[in-house]
Amino acid sequence: MDLGRPASCKDGSMFMCPRLYTAAFEGQTEEVTGLLMGSSVDAPAAARNGRPSTAVNHRGPCTAQEVTAERNTLLHIAAGQGHGGLIAELCYRDSSLLSSVNKALDTPLHSAARAGGANAVEDIVRLARANCLEEGGVIIRGKNVAGDTAMHLAARHGHGAAVEKLVKLAPELASELNRAGVSSLYLAVTSGSVDAVRAIVSHGDASAAGPNQQNALHAAVLESSGFLILLHHCFT
């Protein structure tokens, strides 16, 4: 066993170097780039201070294909934290990361939507289209294990700005149901986000489906009269 390398996953990919993970989480684009090239931007400073360099945690450079225990890639991490500069740099280095999935089959777009990163959502969709990876909506219409699209996740967590961005980029998502037969609109109502509800109902073909033969109107009755009035004008 080579103790100088990070542990391998069952499929042969490498678990992520802790320092690489930290740099990605904090949005340190130069640090991530340095680690991927086999060096660290703070190595010279460490040498000047008389400390040994800890630029990499294993022999040779880190790679953009390393993953966490949940199989999140560097792009999942950057997207979840909304680091636009790092998102662009990672996609420049390896555009295949845009379609990577973790254990829950979340793509980086799912990660951005769950966190409410409207700018990150737009960056990922733009980069996917620029790299010709959006044929058939593979990324923007991608579903995870629960059948959730990125819009489902943004709506569930009440991220109005992210929902608005997704409606503009891919209005067809408003009609998608997850595996439980639940629409983004229903989730937006239950999240209590007026902005998310308003954005989704602006699309004429939005589904209002909810679980157990309920719909967004049922949920609105329980949430507030304001939601009920808004939905009544759109679906009657």
C-alpha positions in Angstrom: 0.0 0.0 0.0 1.3 3.4 -1.0 0.9 5.6 2.1 1.8 8.6 -0.1 -1.5 8.5 -2.0 -5.0 9.1 -0.8 -7.3 6.1 -0.4 -9.0 4.8 -3.5 -12.7 4.5 -4.0 -14.1 1.2 -5.2 -14.3 2.4 -8.7 -10.6 3.4 -8.7 -11.1 7.1 -8.2 -9.3 8.9 -5.4 -10.7 10.3 -2.2 -10.1 14.0 -2.0 -7.0 15.5 -0.5 -8.1 17.3 2.7 -6.2 20.4 1.7 -7.8 20.4 -1.7 -11.3 20.1 -0.2 -10.6 23.1 2.2 -9.3 25.3 -0.6 -12.4 24.5 -2.8 -14.8 25.0 0.1 -13.3 28.4 0.9 -13.2 29.4 -2.8 -9.4 29.7 -3.0 -9.1 29.5 -6.7 -5.3 30.0 -6.8 -4.7 27.5 -4.1 -6.9 24.9 -5.9 -5.1 25.5 -9.1 -1.7 25.2 -7.4 -2.6 21.9 -5.8 -3.9 20.6 -9.1 -0.5 21.5 -10.7 1.4 19.9 -7.8 2.3 23.0 -5.9 0.7 25.5 -3.6 0.6 29.3 -3.8 1.7 29.6 -0.2 4.7 27.3 -0.5 7.2 30.2 -1.0 5.8 32.0 2.0 6.2 28.8 4.1 9.8 28.4 3.0 10.5 32.1 3.9 9.1 31.5 7.3 11.3 28.5 7.8 8.4 26.0 7.8 8.3 22.9 5.5 5.9 23.2 2.6 2.7 21.2 3.0 1.6 22.0 -0.6 0.2 18.6 -1.3 -0.8 15.7 0.9 0.3 13.0 -1.5 2.9 12.4 -4.2 2.4 14.4 -7.4 -0.4 16.8 -8.1 -4.0 16.4 -6.9 -6.5 15.7 -9.6 -9.8 17.3 -10.5 -11.4 13.8 -10.4 -10.9 13.3 -6.6 -14.1 13.0 -4.6 -15.4 13.2 -1.1 -16.9 10.2 0.8 -20.3 11.3 -0.6 -18.6 11.4 -4.0 -18.9 15.1 -4.4 -16.4 16.5 -6.8 -14.6 19.8 -6.6 -17.3 21.4 -8.7 -20.1 20.2 -6.4 -18.2 21.9 -3.5 -17.6 25.1 -5.4 -21.2 25.2 -6.7 -22.6 24.6 -3.2 -20.6 27.5 -1.9 -21.3 29.8 -4.8 -17.7 30.4 -5.8 -18.1 31.6 -9.4 -14.4 32.1 -10.2 -13.6 28.6 -9.0 -16.6 27.1 -11.0 -15.2 28.7 -14.2 -11.7 27.6 -13.5 -12.7 24.0 -12.8 -14.9 23.8 -15.9 -12.0 25.2 -18.0 -9.8 22.4 -16.8 -12.4 19.6 -17.0 -15.8 20.3 -18.4 -16.9 16.7 -17.7 -17.3 17.8 -14.1 -20.5 19.6 -15.1 -22.3 16.3 -15.5 -20.7 14.5 -12.6 -23.0 13.0 -9.9 -22.5 12.2 -6.3 -24.0 9.2 -4.3 -27.5 10.9 -4.4 -27.1 11.5 -8.2 -26.9 15.2 -7.5 -25.1 17.2 -10.2 -23.2 20.4 -9.4 -26.3 22.2 -10.6 -28.3 20.5 -7.8 -25.7 21.6 -5.3 -26.0 25.2 -6.4 -29.8 25.2 -6.4 -30.0 23.6 -2.9 -27.7 26.3 -1.6 -29.7 29.0 -3.3 -26.8 30.3 -5.4 -28.6 32.0 -8.2 -25.4 33.2 -9.8 -23.8 29.7 -9.5 -26.9 28.2 -11.1 -26.6 30.6 -14.1 -22.8 30.0 -14.3 -23.2 26.2 -14.5 -26.0 26.3 -17.1 -24.0 28.9 -19.2 -20.9 26.7 -19.1 -22.8 23.6 -19.9 -24.3 25.2 -23.0 -20.9 26.7 -24.0 -19.3 23.3 -23.8 -22.2 21.7 -25.8 -23.1 19.5 -22.8 -26.8 20.5 -22.7 -28.1 18.5 -25.6 -31.5 17.2 -24.6 -31.3 19.0 -21.2 -29.0 16.4 -19.7 -27.7 18.7 -17.0 -30.4 21.3 -16.4 -33.2 18.7 -16.5 -31.1 16.1 -14.6 -32.8 14.3 -11.7 -31.3 12.9 -8.5 -32.3 9.7 -6.7 -35.5 11.3 -5.4 -36.3 12.5 -8.9 -35.8 16.1 -8.0 -34.6 18.6 -10.5 -32.6 21.6 -9.5 -35.8 23.6 -9.4 -37.3 21.1 -7.0 -34.4 21.7 -4.6 -34.4 25.5 -4.9 -38.2 25.5 -4.4 -38.1 23.1 -1.4 -35.6 25.3 0.4 -37.5 28.6 -0.5 -34.7 30.1 -2.6 -36.7 32.5 -4.6 -33.8 34.1 -6.6 -32.5 30.6 -7.6 -36.0 29.6 -8.7 -36.4 32.7 -10.7 -33.1 32.1 -12.5 -34.1 28.5 -13.3 -37.5 29.5 -14.6 -35.8 32.0 -17.0 -33.1 29.5 -18.1 -35.4 26.4 -18.3 -39.1 27.2 -17.9 -40.0 23.6 -18.8 -38.8 22.6 -15.3 -41.9 24.1 -13.9 -43.9 21.1 -15.2 -41.6 18.4 -14.0 -42.6 16.1 -11.1 -40.3 14.1 -8.9 -40.6 10.5 -8.0 -43.2 11.3 -5.3 -45.3 13.0 -8.0 -44.6 16.4 -6.4 -44.1 19.7 -8.4 -41.8 22.5 -7.7 -44.8 24.8 -7.2 -46.1 22.6 -4.4 -42.7 22.7 -2.8 -42.4 26.5 -3.2 -45.7 27.0 -1.4 -44.8 24.7 1.5 -41.5 26.5 1.8 -43.3 29.8 2.4 -41.4 31.6 -0.4 -43.7 34.1 -2.2 -40.9 34.9 -4.7 -40.5 31.3 -5.6 -44.2 30.8 -6.0 -44.6 33.9 -8.1 -41.7 32.9 -10.4 -43.1 29.5 -11.0 -46.7 30.5 -11.7 -45.4 33.0 -14.2 -44.9 30.0 -16.5 -48.2 29.0 -18.0 -47.5 25.2 -18.0 -46.5 24.9 -14.4 -47.7 21.9 -12.6 -49.4 22.3 -9.2 -49.2 18.5 -8.3 -48.5 17.5 -4.7 -48.5 14.2 -2.8 -51.5 12.1 -2.0 -53.7 13.7 -4.6 -53.2 17.1 -3.2 -52.0 20.1 -5.1 -50.5 23.6 -4.5 -53.9 25.0 -3.8 -54.4 22.6 -0.9 -51.0 23.6 0.5 -51.8 27.3 0.0 -54.9 26.9 2.2 -52.7 25.7 5.0 -49.9 28.2 4.4 -51.6 31.6 4.0 -54.4 33.4 2.3 -51.8 35.3 0.2 -50.6 32.2 -1.5 -54.2 31.1 -2.1 -55.1 34.3 -3.8 -52.0 34.2 -6.0 -52.6 30.6 -7.1 -56.3 31.1 -7.5 -55.7 33.8 -10.2 -53.3 31.5 -12.0 -55.2 28.2 -12.0 -58.8 29.2 -12.3 
